[in-house]
């Protein structure tokens, strides 16, 4: 497969984006850096907004969700909004609030399962911790992002000599008893919490007694990579769904001076249902959109007109066909890697796609010169969902669910296609200019 240097550079930028974003809070920080570099101004929800035609803005809620937008040249009531949404969180392991414990001379860190990860993929990996720490100050507290670059925890497998059926029955881990991560050897003069908090304090160069609390995500320190005979594939953690975040952000930044008002909305908590103040089922998107409308004096009638002419693309990764497991797929919907973006459809509205919105996205792909595929889940298997149905129902906007095909979704190490990421960015750019 012949892949241009520009497309490879785009894929490498994606891997760099993911490797810099091992937690939702880091992902938003990475997004902010890109937005600021391209002239976007940060707005605060607690302050009045003053927006101008052609202006570029972003607002963060809860540290892990961000909505960026550029005001278009055309009247919003007539041209509507072009919205692309994705999510910053990925399934995995999160530390418990009182994580450190001593067991048989070792300090272990207790974890909760976040979302639906493939737990076996966390074993025997070079794991570390990334997240945020709240630190006491004279007038309250400040929040610090923290990422341990080197492996500080591990989940060693049980030897096959004690688990003879592992290759026949699969690796099964008891979530309470067998998931705590090994952090180090217990010190005689320190409790397990002291050892752990001292490690945090040293990394932040603060006094340990000033640590109020923390939220940590467990991540794999192995960097993203290209693979395949022509390096046509990529592998990394969190392709689901940071690849969609990167594609949407890249498309937005390339769409300066658009006629329509373009929005890139990246939410936390999709993997656990989106029901939070920072999730797609919260008020964040509605609040931002209503403030945009208010800034330009749209009355109630004009607001309804604007929403009726708007279009929402819910971007979340799609299940690529795996030739080793043909019975896992609907035979007429084999989605292939590096064969183009995927329109995802479900009769029970687990995806927001309908015939009209699928046709609209198909035409966008044709205009962008990229191939397009269609996916439906097997009838006898439960289908996952996305932010698409949630946000479409809240906003009353025509919506389509799409994604790049990938293998090993929810594994700690996922795979996707180099070409597909370029295809998705191209069609998103076309959507923003439509």
ZASE-721878 format. One record per residue: x, y, z of N, C-alpha, C in turn; residue number from 1. Coordinates in steps of 0.02 Angstrom, whole numbers. Each point is the difference from the previous one (the first is absolute). Layout:
% residues N
    n.u    n.v    n.w   ca.u   ca.v   ca.w    c.u    c.v    c.w   i
      X      Y      Z      X      Y      Z      X      Y      Z NUM
...
% end
This chain:
% residues 434
    n.u    n.v    n.w   ca.u   ca.v   ca.w    c.u    c.v    c.w   i
     42    -60      0    -42     60      0     44     63      0   1
    -13     45    -47     38     62     -5    -34     53     42   2
     37     27     48    -27     52     45     47     60     -2   3
    -27     58    -12     41     60     -7     31     20     66   4
     53     39     -4     34     24     61    -47     46     40   5
    -43     37    -34    -46     45     35    -51    -40     42   6
    -24    -55    -28    -48    -42     36     34    -35     58   7
     62    -22    -10     37    -31     55     13     50     56   8
     16     61    -19     12     52     50    -63     14     41   9
    -57     -3    -34    -64     10     34    -12    -56     51  10
     16    -62    -19     -8    -56     46     49      5     58  11
     61     22    -14     49      9     54    -23     54     49  12
    -31     53    -27    -26     53     43    -55    -28     45  13
    -41    -46    -26    -50    -34     41     33    -38     57  14
     52    -40    -16     34    -39     52     31     46     52  15
     29     55    -21     28     48     47    -54     30     45  16
    -58     14    -31    -57     27     37    -22    -48     54  17
     -6    -64    -17    -21    -50     48     51     -9     55  18
     64     -4    -18     52    -12     49      7     58     49  19
    -20     59    -21      1     58     44    -62      5     43  20
    -48    -46    -10    -66      6     31    -21    -64     35  21
     37    -22     52    -15    -64     32    -60      1     47  22
    -33     57      7    -61      5     40    -45     51    -34  23
    -65      1     16    -44     51    -30     22     71     16  24
     28     10     59     23     67     19     60     20    -42  25
     45    -47    -12     57     14    -44    -23     10    -72  26
    -51    -37    -21    -26      8    -69    -25     71    -11  27
    -38     27     48    -25     68     -6     58     50      1  28
     50    -13     41     58     44      1     35      1    -68  29
      6    -59    -31     31     -4    -67    -42     37    -51  30
    -66     -9      3    -45     36    -46      8     75     10  31
      2     23     62      8     72     14     64     27    -31  32
     54    -38      3     63     23    -28     -6     10    -76  33
    -34    -47    -33    -10      7    -72    -45     60    -16  34
    -53      8     38    -46     55    -13     34     67     10  35
     37      7     54     34     63     15     50     17    -55  36
     36    -51    -24     49     11    -52    -32     24    -65  37
    -64    -14     -9    -36     20    -60    -46     60     12  38
     12     37     53    -35     63     10    -67     -4     34  39
    -16    -56     31    -64     -6     36      8     30     70  40
    -51     35     23     -1     32     65    -42    -40     49  41
     23     -7     62    -37    -37     49    -54     43     32  42
    -60    -27      6    -56     32     35    -10    -35     67  43
    -25     37     48    -17    -27     65    -76     -3      7  44
    -25    -56     24    -73     -6      7    -28     49     51  45
     40     20     49    -25     44     53      5     74    -19  46
     21     15    -61      6     69    -22    -46     12    -60  47
    -16     63    -13    -40     18    -59     43     -8    -62  48
    -33    -23    -54     35    -10    -63    -13     57    -48  49
     52     20    -35     -6     48    -54     29    -32    -63  50
    -44    -20    -45     20    -38    -59     -5     44    -62  51
     45    -13    -48      1     39    -62     -2    -46    -60  52
    -28     23    -54      0    -39    -63     71    -16    -19  53
     13    -62    -17     67    -23    -17     42    -17     60  54
    -26     12     60     39    -13     61      8    -75     13  55
     56    -16     34     17    -70     16      7     -7     75  56
    -38    -46     29     -5     -4     73     -2    -73     23  57
     14    -10     65    -12    -65     30    -15      9     74  58
    -35    -49     28    -18      0     70      8    -70     28  59
     26     -5     61     13    -64     33    -47     -7     59  60
    -27    -60      8    -41    -15     59     29    -61     35  61
     13      7     66     22    -56     40     69    -26    -16  62
     37     35    -40     68    -19    -16      7    -55    -52  63
    -54    -36    -15      5    -58    -44    -47      4    -60  64
    -37     55     -8    -43     11    -58     14     69    -27  65
      0      7    -66     14     63    -32    -43      8    -62  66
    -25     60    -10    -37     17    -61     34     60    -32  67
     22     -9    -62     32     53    -39    -47     19    -57  68
      0     64    -19    -43     21    -55     27     62    -34  69
    -17      5    -64     16     60    -39    -64     27    -30  70
    -12     64     11    -60     33    -26      7     10    -75  71
    -49    -24    -39      4      4    -72    -20     68    -27  72
     11      7    -65    -15     64    -33    -75      8    -15  73
    -36    -56     -7    -71      3    -17    -43      7     63  74
    -60     25    -10    -47      8     55    -17    -69     29  75
      7     -8     66     -9    -65     32    -70    -27    -10  76
    -50     43      4    -70    -22     -6    -13    -32    -68  77
     38     19    -51    -11    -27    -67     46    -59    -15  78
     62      5     21     49    -52    -18      5    -55     53  79
    -22     14     62      3    -50     53     70    -12     25  80
      8    -57     35     63    -19     30     25    -65    -32  81
     66     -7     -3     31    -63    -19     37    -25     61  82
    -23    -54     29     27    -25     63     31    -69    -10  83
     61     -9     25     31    -66      2     15    -15     74  84
    -24    -58     23      9    -18     70     38    -65      8  85
     39     -5     53     37    -61     17      9     -1     76  86
     38    -48     25      9     -2     73     74    -11     18  87
     18     31     57     70      1     22     19    -60     43  88
    -48    -36     26     15    -55     46      4    -66    -37  89
     36    -47     30      7    -68    -27     -9    -50     57  90
    -23    -60    -15     -9    -49     53     67    -22     29  91
      1    -17     64     64    -20     30     -6     -9     74  92
     53     17     36      3     -5     72     12     69     30  93
    -36     15     54     10     62     38     17    -17     72  94
     45     39     30     18    -13     70    -59     16     46  95
     -7    -38     52    -49     15     52     25     60     41  96
    -46     31     36     19     61     37     51    -13     55  97
     -5    -57     32     51    -23     48     32    -62    -28  98
     45     10    -48     22    -56    -42     53    -44     33  99
     46     31     38     60    -37     22    -16    -47     58 100
     28    -60     -4     -9    -51     51     61    -44      1 101
     15    -30     58     57    -46      6    -26    -72      2 102
     30    -41    -42    -17    -72     -1     64    -40     -5 103
     16    -38     52     58    -45     -1     64     36    -20 104
     10     59     29     62     37    -11      2     42    -63 105
    -55      2    -38     -3     39    -61    -55     54      6 106
     15     58    -28    -51     53     -5    -39    -11    -65 107
    -65     -7      7    -43     -7    -58    -49     59     -2 108
    -23     15    -61    -47     55    -10    -66    -28    -25 109
    -52     12     37    -66    -25    -18    -30     41    -57 110
    -36    -34    -44    -28     33    -59    -74    -16     -7 111
    -35     43    -36    -68    -13    -24      3    -10    -75 112
    -45    -40    -25     -6    -10    -73    -42     57    -27 113
     27     37    -48    -36     56    -31    -24    -22    -69 114
    -66     -2     -9    -27    -21    -64     10    -75    -11 115
     11    -18    -64      5    -71    -17     65    -19    -34 116
     56      4     36     65    -19    -31      8    -76     -6 117
     45    -22    -43     21    -70     -2     54     -7     54 118
    -19    -24     58     44      2     58     64    -39    -10 119
     -3    -55    -36     60    -41    -10     56     38    -34 120
    -17     52    -39     51     37    -36     41     45     45 121
    -21      8     63     38     41     47     56    -39     35 122
      0    -66     -7     50    -40     33     67      4    -36 123
     54     -2     39     68     -4    -27     17     58    -46 124
    -27     59     14     15     60    -39     37     50     45 125
     37     44    -33     36     53     36    -49     57     15 126
    -34     -5     56    -54     47     16     25     58     42 127
    -36     55     -5     14     57     42    -65     36     16 128
      5     59     32    -57     37     24     -1     70    -27 129
    -58     25    -18     -8     69    -24    -68     25     22 130
     -2     63     19    -63     29     21     10     68     30 131
    -39     15     52      4     66     31      2     -6     76 132
     32     48     31      9      3     73    -23     68     24 133
    -43      1     50    -22     63     30     43     15     61 134
     30     60      0     49     19     51    -26     61     38 135
      5     -3     66    -22     54     43     39     64    -13 136
    -35     56     -3     32     66     -6    -27     45     56 137
     26     62      3    -21     46     53    -74     17     -4 138
    -27      1    -62    -70     19     -8    -44    -56    -28 139
     21    -62      7    -40    -57    -24     43    -56    -25 140
     -3    -14    -65     42    -52    -28     13     15    -74 141
     54    -29    -25     17      4    -71      7    -70    -28 142
    -13     -7    -65      2    -65    -32     63     -6    -43 143
     36    -56      8     61    -12    -36     -7    -64    -41 144
     15      3    -64      4    -61    -40     65    -35     15 145
     -3    -66      2     60    -39     16      1    -64    -42 146
     57    -12    -31     10    -61    -40     68    -29     18 147
      1    -62     24     63    -34     13     22    -33    -66 148
     54     25    -28     21    -23    -66     28    -71      0 149
     30    -20     56     29    -68      4    -50    -48     32 150
      6    -65    -13    -46    -48     31      8      0     76 151
    -55     11     35      1      0     73    -44    -54     29 152
    -42    -32    -41    -44    -54     24     -1    -56    -52 153
    -21    -58     23     -4    -58    -45    -53    -49     25 154
    -28    -37    -46    -48    -53     16     28    -66    -27 155
     45    -33     38     30    -61    -24    -51    -57     -8 156
      8    -38    -52    -43    -58    -11     16    -55     49 157
    -47    -45      9     12    -62     37     32    -51    -47 158
     53    -32     22     34    -49    -42    -47    -55    -22 159
     12    -26    -60    -43    -53    -27      1    -62     43 160
     54     -9     39      5    -58     44    -53      1     55 161
    -27     59     16    -54      6     49    -67     13    -33 162
     -1      6    -66    -61     16    -36      1    -38    -66 163
     -4    -66      4     11    -44    -58    -53      9    -54 164
    -58     26     17    -54      6    -49     -3     68    -34 165
     49     42     12     -5     69    -24     -5      4    -76 166
     34    -44    -36     -2      3    -73    -64    -28    -30 167
    -36    -40     40    -62    -29    -24    -61     40     23 168
      4     28     59    -57     36     29      9     75      1 169
     59     24    -18     13     72      1     20     24     69 170
     32     58      2     21     28     64    -58     36     32 171
    -18    -22     61    -54     30     37     27     30     64 172
    -11     65     10     26     35     58    -57     22     46 173
      6    -18     63    -49     22     49     11     75     11 174
    -52     40    -12      8     73     -2     21     29     68 175
    -22    -29     54     18     26     66     68    -26     23 176
     11    -65     -7     58    -32     31     62     -3    -44 177
     -9     -2    -65     57    -14    -44     22     57    -45 178
    -31     59      8     19     58    -40     45     51     34 179
      8     -1     68     46     49     30     69     -4    -32 180
     29     59    -12     63      5    -36     59      3     49 181
     54    -34    -16     60      1     43     37     65    -12 182
     11     37     55     32     65     -2     73     -3     25 183
     14    -42     49     69     -4     25      4    -41     64 184
     60     -4     27     12    -35     63    -19     45     58 185
    -35    -27     48    -22     39     58     60     19     43 186
      2     63     21     53     24     44    -22     -8     73 187
     46    -17     43    -16    -15     70    -28     60     37 188
     26     60    -15    -17     59     40    -54     43    -32 189
    -29    -23    -55    -52     39    -33    -60    -45    -15 190
    -60     28      6    -59    -37    -21     -5      2    -76 191
    -42    -43    -27     -9     -1    -73    -25     67    -27 192
    -50     32     32    -21     66    -24     56     51      2 193
     42     -2     52     56     47      4     48    -10    -58 194
     16    -62    -15     45    -13    -56    -28     27    -66 195
    -64    -12    -11    -30     21    -62     -5     76     -4 196
    -25     32     53     -7     72     -1     67     36     -3 197
     52    -29     31     66     29     -5     25      0    -72 198
    -17    -53    -37     20     -4    -70    -33     55    -41 199
    -64     14     15    -36     54    -34     30     67     19 200
     13     10     65     26     64     24     68     16    -31 201
     42    -51     -5     66     11    -30     -6     19    -74 202
    -46    -31    -35     -9     15    -71    -25     71    -10 203
    -41     25     45    -28     67     -6     41     52     38 204
     49    -23     38     42     45     41    -43     40     49 205
    -41    -36     37    -44     31     50      6    -39     65 206
    -28     28     53     -2    -35     64    -57    -51     -1 207
     14    -59     24    -49    -54     -4    -64     17     37 208
      5     39     55    -59     15     40    -48     47    -37 209
     22     29    -56    -43     44    -39    -40    -36    -54 210
     11    -64     -7    -39    -39    -49    -70    -12     28 211
    -50     25    -35    -69    -10     22    -29    -64    -28 212
      8    -12    -65    -24    -62    -31     30     -6    -70 213
    -18    -54    -34     28    -13    -67    -50    -41    -40 214
      7      4    -66    -35    -44    -47     53    -24    -50 215
     11    -66     -2     51    -27    -43    -27    -54    -47 216
     20      6    -62    -14    -49    -52     62    -45     -8 217
    -11    -65    -10     56    -46    -13     12     -1    -76 218
     62      9    -22     14      1    -71     62    -41    -16 219
      5    -18    -64     57    -39    -25     54     49    -24 220
     61     -8     24     53     47    -18     29    -13    -70 221
    -18    -56    -31     25    -13    -68    -29     50    -49 222
     43     31    -39    -22     50    -48    -38    -32    -58 223
    -38     42    -34    -34    -23    -61     50    -17    -55 224
    -20    -44    -45     46    -22    -52    -37    -16    -65 225
     39     -2    -54    -24    -24    -64     16    -74     -5 226
    -41    -38    -36     17    -71    -11    -32    -23    -66 227
     17    -60    -21    -23    -28    -63     55      1    -52 228
     -9    -37    -53     52     -8    -51     19     67    -32 229
    -49     46     -5     13     67    -27    -11     54     53 230
      2    -21     64    -15     47     54    -67     35    -12 231
    -49    -39    -23    -65     28    -16    -48      1     60 232
     22    -28     57    -41     -2     60     33     38     56 233
    -40     20     49     27     30     61    -26    -38     60 234
     38      2     54    -20    -30     63     15     48     57 235
    -48      5     47      9     44     57    -57    -13     49 236
      7     26     60    -56      2     46    -48     55    -21 237
    -62     -6     21    -49     55     -4    -16     24    -71 238
     13    -42    -50    -24     19    -67    -76     12      3 239
    -33    -41     40    -70     12     17      0     40     65 240
     -9     67     -1    -24     34    -58     41     64    -14 241
     64     -1     21     41     58    -12     16     10    -74 242
     -5    -54    -39      9      7    -73    -55     45    -29 243
    -62     -9     24    -55     43    -23      8     71     25 244
     24      9     62     13     67     27     52     35    -43 245
     54    -35    -17     54     30    -39    -25     18    -70 246
    -39    -44    -30    -27     14    -67    -45     61      0 247
    -45      4     49    -45     57      4     38     65     13 248
     48     -2     45     40     59     15     40     22    -60 249
     32    -47    -34     40     16    -60    -44     32    -54 250
    -60    -27     -9    -45     27    -51    -22     71     19 251
    -15     11     64    -21     67     22     56     51    -12 252
     61    -18     19     56     47     -7     16     15    -73 253
    -19    -45    -45     12     10    -71    -57     37    -34 254
    -51     18     38    -61     28    -30     -8     74     17 255
     53     37      0     -3     72     12    -44     35    -51 256
    -34     53     22    -40     43    -43    -58    -37    -34 257
    -26    -51     34    -57    -37    -27    -63     44      0 258
    -47    -16    -43    -63     37     -2    -46    -20     57 259
      1    -65     18    -43    -24     53     36      7     67 260
    -39      0     54     28     -1     67     15    -73     18 261
     65    -14     12     23    -69     10     17    -13     73 262
    -20    -58     24     10    -19     70     33    -68      4 263
     51     -5     42     32    -64     16    -11    -12     75 264
    -39    -51     17    -21    -13     69     28    -67     23 265
     43      2     50     34    -60     25    -19    -10     73 266
    -33    -56     15    -30    -11     65     35    -55     39 267
     -4      6     66     22    -53     45    -58    -48     13 268
     16    -57     30    -49    -48     29    -44    -36    -51 269
     18     -2    -64    -39    -39    -48      1    -74     17 270
     58    -24     22      8    -71     12    -40    -25     60 271
    -27     46     39    -40    -21     58    -71     30     -3 272
    -21     20    -60    -70     19     -9    -14     74    -13 273
     50     43      8     -6     71    -15    -43     40     49 274
    -23    -31     53    -44     35     47     41     36     53 275
     24     59    -18     38     42     46     -3     71    -26 276
     24     47     41      1     70    -21     47     11    -59 277
     51    -44     -6     48      7    -55    -13    -50    -57 278
    -51    -42      7    -16    -49    -51    -49     28    -51 279
     -9    -37    -54    -45     22    -53    -72      2     23 280
    -17    -36     53    -68      1     26    -10     56     50 281
     51     40     11     -6     60     42    -21     59    -43 282
      6     59     28    -24     60    -33     54     38    -39 283
     62    -27     -2     56     38    -26    -12     25    -72 284
    -17    -46    -44    -10     20    -70    -58     49     -7 285
    -55    -13     33    -58     45     -3     18     69     26 286
     37      2     55     19     64     30     42     42    -48 287
     49    -32    -31     45     36    -46    -39     24    -61 288
    -42    -42    -28    -38     19    -60    -47     57     16 289
    -34     -3     57    -47     53     17     36     66     12 290
     62     -3     27     38     62     10     24     28    -66 291
     15    -43    -48     17     24    -67    -60     35    -30 292
    -59    -32      4    -61     31    -26    -13     68     33 293
      7      3     65    -14     62     36     49     55    -20 294
     63    -19    -11     50     50    -18    -16     36    -65 295
    -37    -35    -44    -17     30    -65    -74     18     -5 296
    -33      3     58    -67     27      3    -54    -43    -32 297
      9    -65     -4    -52    -43    -30    -59     -6     47 298
    -59     15    -24    -60    -11     41    -19    -74     -4 299
    -54    -17     35    -20    -70      5    -13    -31    -69 300
    -33     37    -43    -16    -25    -66     64    -12    -41 301
     47     47      4     63     -6    -37     41    -59     26 302
     -3    -12     64     37    -57     29    -27    -66    -27 303
    -65     -6     -5    -29    -61    -28     21     -8    -73 304
      1     55    -37     22     -4    -70     72    -23     -5 305
     43     26     44     71    -17     -2     10    -74     14 306
    -34    -27     50      7    -70     18    -27    -45    -56 307
    -54     23    -33    -30    -41    -54     45     -6    -60 308
     46     47     -9     46     -2    -57     70    -24     20 309
      6    -23     61     66    -22     25     11    -74    -15 310
     62    -22      8     18    -70    -12     53    -20     51 311
    -10    -59     29     44    -26     53     31    -66    -22 312
     66     -4      2     36    -62    -14     28    -26     66 313
    -26    -57     22     26    -34     59     55    -48    -22 314
     61     15     21     58    -38    -23     26    -46     55 315
     -5    -64    -11     25    -50     47     24    -60    -42 316
     50    -34     23     32    -51    -41    -48    -58    -16 317
     14    -35    -55    -44    -54    -24     36    -67      0 318
    -39    -54      1     28    -67      4     22    -24    -70 319
     66     -8    -10     25    -26    -63     -6    -76     -1 320
    -11    -26    -59     -5    -73     -9     67    -33     17 321
     -4    -52     41     60    -39     21     -5    -69    -32 322
     45    -17    -46     -6    -63    -37      7    -62     44 323
     30      7     60      6    -58     45    -65    -17     35 324
    -48     48      0    -62     -9     36    -60     18    -44 325
     -9    -34    -57    -53     20    -47    -70     -5     29 326
    -11    -44     48    -68     -9     26    -21     57     48 327
     45     46     14    -17     55     45    -34     57    -38 328
     -5     -5    -67    -22     57    -40    -62    -17    -41 329
    -39     52    -14    -55     -5    -47     30    -11    -69 330
    -18    -55    -34     34    -18    -63     -3     53    -55 331
    -53     41     -1     -7     50    -53     30     68     19 332
     32      2     57     27     64     24     71     -9     26 333
     43    -25    -42     70     -9     18     39     65    -14 334
     14     35     52     36     64     -5     75    -14      1 335
     35     27    -49     71    -15     -8     43     60     19 336
     58    -14     30     48     52     18     31     30    -63 337
     10     65      1     27     39    -55    -45      2    -61 338
    -65     -9     11    -49      2    -54    -50     57      8 339
     12     45     48    -42     59      5    -42      4     63 340
    -26     60     14    -44     10     58    -61    -45     -2 341
    -27    -14     59    -55    -47      7    -62     37     26 342
    -56     -9    -34    -65     24     25    -30    -57     41 343
    -16     15     63    -25    -51     46    -75      8     10 344
    -37    -55    -11    -73      2      3    -25    -54     47 345
    -52     16     39    -32    -48     44    -74     17      4 346
    -42    -49    -14    -73     11     -3    -28     22     68 347
     33    -19     54    -23     18     67     31     65     26 348
     29     39    -45     27     66     15     56     -1     51 349
     39    -53      0     63      1     37     49     47    -35 350
     -9      8    -65     33     52    -38    -53     48    -26 351
     18     62    -12    -49     52    -18    -14      3    -75 352
     33    -40    -39     -6      2    -73    -71    -18    -23 353
    -25     37    -50    -59    -22    -38     17      5    -74 354
    -48    -17    -42     14     -2    -72     22     68    -27 355
    -33     53     24     15     67    -25     71     21     20 356
     17    -10     63     66     22     24     55    -43    -30 357
    -14    -64    -11     49    -44    -33     12     24    -71 358
    -53     19    -34      8     26    -69     40     64      0 359
    -13     43     49     37     63      4     74    -13     11 360
     17    -46     45     71    -14     12     32    -34    -61 361
    -37    -43    -34     26    -32    -60     18     53    -53 362
    -42     50     -8     14     54    -47     60     41     21 363
      9      9     66     59     35     24     63    -39    -17 364
     -3    -66      7     58    -42    -18     15      5    -75 365
    -52      0    -40     10      7    -72     32     67    -16 366
    -24     53     33     28     66    -12     73      4     22 367
     17    -37     53     69      0     25     45    -48    -39 368
    -30    -42    -42     39    -48    -39     25    -58     40 369
    -38    -21     51     21    -57     42    -53    -55     -3 370
     19    -63      7    -48    -55      0    -40      0     65 371
    -56    -34      0    -42     -4     59    -26    -72      7 372
     -9    -22     63    -25    -67     15    -60      4     47 373
    -37    -55      3    -59     -3     44      6    -59     47 374
    -21     12     63      5    -53     51    -65     -8     38 375
    -20    -62      9    -54    -19     45     23    -60     41 376
    -15      0     64     21    -53     45    -40    -64    -12 377
     28    -57     18    -37    -63     -3    -65      7     41 378
    -54    -30    -25    -65      5     34      0    -35     67 379
     42    -51      8      0    -39     62     53     23     49 380
     32     58    -13     48     29     46    -22     69     22 381
     11     16     62    -16     67     25     44     52    -33 382
    -30     58    -16     35     53    -35     19     55     48 383
     61     23     -3     21     58     40    -35     63    -24 384
     11     55     37    -30     63    -20     52     55      3 385
    -22     62    -14     46     57     -5    -34     62     29 386
     34     56     -8    -32     63     20    -52     22    -51 387
     -2    -32    -58    -44     20    -54    -73      4     19 388
    -31    -55     22    -72      3     18    -14     49     58 389
     48      4     46    -10     44     58     -4     73    -21 390
     51     22    -37      3     70    -18    -52     18    -53 391
    -13    -46    -46    -51     13    -51    -69     11     31 392
    -16    -41     50    -65      8     32     -3     63     42 393
     54     18     31      1     61     42     -5     63    -42 394
     33      0    -58      3     60    -41    -53      2    -55 395
    -26    -58    -19    -48     -2    -55     32     13    -67 396
     63    -23     -8     38     12    -61      8    -65    -39 397
     -4      4    -66     14    -58    -42     70    -25     14 398
      7    -67      8     63    -27     24     17    -66    -35 399
     65    -11     -8     25    -63    -28     56    -25     44 400
      4    -66     10     55    -30     37     49    -31    -48 401
     63     19      7     52    -24    -45     63    -17     40 402
     48    -33    -32     63    -14     33     50    -32    -46 403
     63      1     19     52    -36    -36      1    -73     22 404
      8    -47    -46      3    -71     19     62    -16     40 405
     -7    -43     50     58    -18     41     -8    -71     26 406
     57    -29     20      1    -66     32     13      9     75 407
    -23    -50     38     15     -5     72    -27     59     40 408
    -60     23    -18    -31     55     37     -4    -17     75 409
     20     48     41      1     -5     73     58    -42     27 410
     46    -20    -44     62    -29     23     47     56     23 411
     49    -16     40     50     50     19     44     19    -60 412
      0    -43    -51     39     14    -61    -45    -14    -59 413
    -25     54    -31    -48     -5    -55     35     13    -66 414
    -32    -19    -55     30      9    -67    -50     30    -48 415
     26     40    -47    -42     31    -51     42     13    -63 416
    -30     32    -50     33     11    -63     25     71    -10 417
     59      7    -30     29     65    -14    -45     40    -48 418
    -23    -33    -53    -40     35    -50    -67     23     28 419
    -30    -41     43    -66     17     26      0     65     39 420
     54     12     37      2     63     39      1     60    -47 421
     38     -5    -54      1     53    -50    -69      9    -32 422
    -32    -56    -17    -67      3    -30    -48     37     46 423
      2    -17     65    -47     30     48     12     75      6 424
     62     21      4     15     71      5    -26     37    -62 425
     10    -31    -58    -21     32    -63    -75     10     -2 426
    -39    -50     20    -73      7     -4    -25     48     55 427
     34      1     57    -18     49     51     12     71    -23 428
     56     12    -34     13     66    -27    -54     20    -50 429
    -21    -49    -41    -53     13    -48    -65     17     36 430
    -14    -35     55    -61     14     38      1     70     28 431
     57     21     26      5     67     28     -7     55    -52 432
     13    -16    -63     -6     50    -52    -65     -6    -40 433
    -44    -47     21    -63    -12    -37    -54     49     19 434
% end
